[in-house]
Amino acid sequence: METLTTVLKWIASGGGMIAAIMVSLDIGRKITGWGLVLFAASAVVWVAGAIITKDGALGTQNAVLCAIDLFGAYRYLIRKKADG
């Protein structure tokens, strides 16, 4: 089980780092939006790892971050940009 947890942590960490680069570059709404999708996916993997290790704080934090990331992805990828 420890190997699975380690693999999940590295996948989540790598996804989070790539997502942070995508968002911070600010090179367009689509790239930023997909960065937020990747952040959400990373958060889901962190939640899975938290469940396995019974780490409630980590799981709760990433569940909330996932919801925030999905809202951001909706704003960048689905909702039309407001005029003005």
FIKOLZA-1660 file (N, C-alpha, C; in steps of 0.1 Angstrom, whole numbers, plus 5000, padded with zeros to 4 digits):
% residues 84
   i   px   py   pz ch aa at
   1 5008 4988 5000  A  M  N
   1 5000 5000 5000  A  M CA
   1 5009 5013 5000  A  M  C
   2 5020 5012 5006  A  E  N
   2 5029 5023 5007  A  E CA
   2 5034 5027 4993  A  E  C
   3 5036 5017 4984  A  T  N
   3 5041 5020 4971  A  T CA
   3 5030 5028 4963  A  T  C
   4 5017 5023 4965  A  L  N
   4 5006 5030 4958  A  L CA
   4 5005 5044 4963  A  L  C
   5 5006 5046 4976  A  T  N
   5 5006 5060 4981  A  T CA
   5 5017 5069 4976  A  T  C
   6 5029 5063 4975  A  T  N
   6 5040 5071 4970  A  T CA
   6 5037 5074 4955  A  T  C
   7 5032 5065 4947  A  V  N
   7 5029 5068 4933  A  V CA
   7 5019 5079 4932  A  V  C
   8 5008 5078 4940  A  L  N
   8 4998 5088 4940  A  L CA
   8 5003 5102 4943  A  L  C
   9 5012 5102 4953  A  K  N
   9 5017 5115 4957  A  K CA
   9 5025 5121 4946  A  K  C
  10 5034 5113 4939  A  W  N
  10 5042 5119 4928  A  W CA
  10 5033 5123 4916  A  W  C
  11 5023 5115 4913  A  I  N
  11 5014 5119 4902  A  I CA
  11 5007 5132 4906  A  I  C
  12 5002 5133 4918  A  A  N
  12 4995 5146 4922  A  A CA
  12 5004 5157 4923  A  A  C
  13 5016 5155 4928  A  S  N
  13 5026 5166 4928  A  S CA
  13 5030 5171 4914  A  S  C
  14 5033 5162 4906  A  G  N
  14 5037 5165 4892  A  G CA
  14 5025 5172 4885  A  G  C
  15 5013 5167 4886  A  G  N
  15 5002 5174 4880  A  G CA
  15 5000 5188 4885  A  G  C
  16 5002 5190 4898  A  G  N
  16 5000 5203 4904  A  G CA
  16 5011 5213 4899  A  G  C
  17 5023 5208 4898  A  M  N
  17 5034 5217 4893  A  M CA
  17 5032 5221 4878  A  M  C
  18 5027 5211 4870  A  I  N
  18 5025 5214 4856  A  I CA
  18 5013 5224 4855  A  I  C
  19 5002 5222 4863  A  A  N
  19 4991 5231 4863  A  A CA
  19 4995 5245 4868  A  A  C
  20 5003 5246 4878  A  A  N
  20 5008 5259 4882  A  A CA
  20 5015 5266 4871  A  A  C
  21 5023 5260 4864  A  I  N
  21 5030 5266 4853  A  I CA
  21 5020 5271 4842  A  I  C
  22 5010 5262 4839  A  M  N
  22 5000 5266 4829  A  M CA
  22 4993 5278 4833  A  M  C
  23 4989 5279 4845  A  V  N
  23 4981 5290 4850  A  V CA
  23 4989 5303 4851  A  V  C
  24 5001 5301 4856  A  S  N
  24 5010 5313 4858  A  S CA
  24 5015 5319 4845  A  S  C
  25 5016 5312 4835  A  L  N
  25 5020 5317 4822  A  L CA
  25 5010 5327 4816  A  L  C
  26 4998 5325 4819  A  D  N
  26 4987 5335 4815  A  D CA
  26 4988 5337 4800  A  D  C
  27 4989 5326 4792  A  I  N
  27 4990 5327 4777  A  I CA
  27 4977 5325 4770  A  I  C
  28 4966 5326 4777  A  G  N
  28 4953 5324 4771  A  G CA
  28 4943 5317 4780  A  G  C
  29 4931 5320 4777  A  R  N
  29 4920 5315 4785  A  R CA
  29 4920 5299 4785  A  R  C
  30 4922 5294 4773  A  K  N
  30 4921 5279 4772  A  K CA
  30 4932 5272 4780  A  K  C
  31 4944 5277 4779  A  I  N
  31 4955 5271 4786  A  I CA
  31 4953 5272 4801  A  I  C
  32 4949 5284 4805  A  T  N
  32 4946 5286 4819  A  T CA
  32 4935 5277 4824  A  T  C
  33 4924 5276 4816  A  G  N
  33 4913 5267 4819  A  G CA
  33 4917 5253 4820  A  G  C
  34 4925 5248 4811  A  W  N
  34 4930 5234 4812  A  W CA
  34 4940 5232 4823  A  W  C
  35 4947 5243 4827  A  G  N
  35 4956 5242 4839  A  G CA
  35 4947 5240 4851  A  G  C
  36 4936 5246 4852  A  L  N
  36 4927 5245 4863  A  L CA
  36 4920 5231 4863  A  L  C
  37 4918 5225 4851  A  V  N
  37 4913 5211 4851  A  V CA
  37 4923 5202 4856  A  V  C
  38 4936 5204 4852  A  L  N
  38 4947 5196 4857  A  L CA
  38 4949 5198 4872  A  L  C
  39 4947 5210 4878  A  F  N
  39 4947 5212 4892  A  F CA
  39 4936 5204 4899  A  F  C
  40 4924 5204 4893  A  A  N
  40 4913 5196 4899  A  A CA
  40 4916 5181 4899  A  A  C
  41 4922 5176 4887  A  A  N
  41 4926 5162 4887  A  A CA
  41 4936 5159 4897  A  A  C
  42 4946 5168 4899  A  S  N
  42 4956 5166 4909  A  S CA
  42 4950 5165 4923  A  S  C
  43 4940 5174 4925  A  A  N
  43 4933 5174 4938  A  A CA
  43 4926 5161 4941  A  A  C
  44 4920 5155 4930  A  V  N
  44 4913 5142 4932  A  V CA
  44 4923 5131 4936  A  V  C
  45 4935 5131 4930  A  V  N
  45 4945 5122 4933  A  V CA
  45 4950 5124 4947  A  V  C
  46 4951 5136 4952  A  W  N
  46 4955 5139 4966  A  W CA
  46 4944 5134 4975  A  W  C
  47 4931 5135 4971  A  V  N
  47 4921 5130 4980  A  V CA
  47 4921 5115 4981  A  V  C
  48 4924 5108 4970  A  A  N
  48 4926 5094 4970  A  A CA
  48 4937 5090 4979  A  A  C
  49 4948 5097 4978  A  G  N
  49 4959 5094 4987  A  G CA
  49 4956 5096 5002  A  G  C
  50 4948 5107 5004  A  A  N
  50 4944 5110 5018  A  A CA
  50 4935 5100 5024  A  A  C
  51 4926 5094 5015  A  I  N
  51 4917 5084 5020  A  I CA
  51 4925 5071 5024  A  I  C
  52 4935 5068 5015  A  I  N
  52 4943 5056 5018  A  I CA
  52 4951 5058 5031  A  I  C
  53 4956 5070 5033  A  T  N
  53 4964 5072 5045  A  T CA
  53 4956 5077 5057  A  T  C
  54 4943 5079 5055  A  K  N
  54 4934 5084 5066  A  K CA
  54 4938 5097 5071  A  K  C
  55 4942 5106 5061  A  D  N
  55 4946 5120 5064  A  D CA
  55 4934 5129 5061  A  D  C
  56 4926 5132 5071  A  G  N
  56 4914 5140 5069  A  G CA
  56 4917 5154 5065  A  G  C
  57 4927 5160 5071  A  A  N
  57 4930 5174 5067  A  A CA
  57 4934 5175 5053  A  A  C
  58 4943 5167 5048  A  L  N
  58 4947 5167 5034  A  L CA
  58 4936 5164 5024  A  L  C
  59 4927 5155 5028  A  G  N
  59 4916 5152 5020  A  G CA
  59 4906 5163 5019  A  G  C
  60 4903 5169 5030  A  T  N
  60 4894 5180 5031  A  T CA
  60 4899 5192 5023  A  T  C
  61 4911 5195 5025  A  Q  N
  61 4918 5207 5018  A  Q CA
  61 4916 5204 5003  A  Q  C
  62 4920 5193 4998  A  N  N
  62 4920 5190 4984  A  N CA
  62 4906 5189 4978  A  N  C
  63 4896 5184 4986  A  A  N
  63 4882 5184 4981  A  A CA
  63 4878 5198 4978  A  A  C
  64 4881 5207 4987  A  V  N
  64 4877 5222 4986  A  V CA
  64 4885 5228 4974  A  V  C
  65 4898 5225 4973  A  L  N
  65 4905 5230 4962  A  L CA
  65 4900 5225 4948  A  L  C
  66 4896 5212 4948  A  C  N
  66 4890 5207 4936  A  C CA
  66 4878 5214 4932  A  C  C
  67 4869 5217 4941  A  A  N
  67 4857 5225 4938  A  A CA
  67 4860 5239 4933  A  A  C
  68 4870 5245 4939  A  I  N
  68 4874 5259 4934  A  I CA
  68 4880 5258 4920  A  I  C
  69 4889 5248 4918  A  D  N
  69 4895 5246 4905  A  D CA
  69 4884 5243 4894  A  D  C
  70 4874 5235 4897  A  L  N
  70 4864 5232 4887  A  L CA
  70 4856 5245 4884  A  L  C
  71 4853 5253 4894  A  F  N
  71 4846 5266 4892  A  F CA
  71 4855 5275 4883  A  F  C
  72 4868 5275 4886  A  G  N
  72 4876 5283 4877  A  G CA
  72 4877 5278 4863  A  G  C
  73 4877 5265 4861  A  A  N
  73 4877 5259 4848  A  A CA
  73 4865 5262 4841  A  A  C
  74 4853 5262 4848  A  Y  N
  74 4841 5266 4842  A  Y CA
  74 4841 5280 4836  A  Y  C
  75 4847 5289 4845  A  R  N
  75 4848 5303 4841  A  R CA
  75 4857 5305 4829  A  R  C
  76 4868 5297 4828  A  Y  N
  76 4877 5299 4817  A  Y CA
  76 4873 5291 4804  A  Y  C
  77 4867 5280 4806  A  L  N
  77 4864 5271 4794  A  L CA
  77 4850 5271 4789  A  L  C
  78 4840 5274 4798  A  I  N
  78 4826 5272 4794  A  I CA
  78 4819 5286 4793  A  I  C
  79 4820 5293 4804  A  R  N
  79 4813 5306 4805  A  R CA
  79 4819 5316 4795  A  R  C
  80 4810 5323 4788  A  K  N
  80 4815 5334 4779  A  K CA
  80 4821 5345 4787  A  K  C
  81 4832 5351 4781  A  K  N
  81 4838 5362 4788  A  K CA
  81 4829 5374 4788  A  K  C
  82 4828 5380 4800  A  A  N
  82 4820 5392 4801  A  A CA
  82 4825 5404 4793  A  A  C
  83 4817 5411 4787  A  D  N
  83 4821 5424 4780  A  D CA
  83 4825 5434 4790  A  D  C
  84 4834 5443 4786  A  G  N
  84 4837 5454 4795  A  G CA
  84 4850 5453 4800  A  G  C
% end
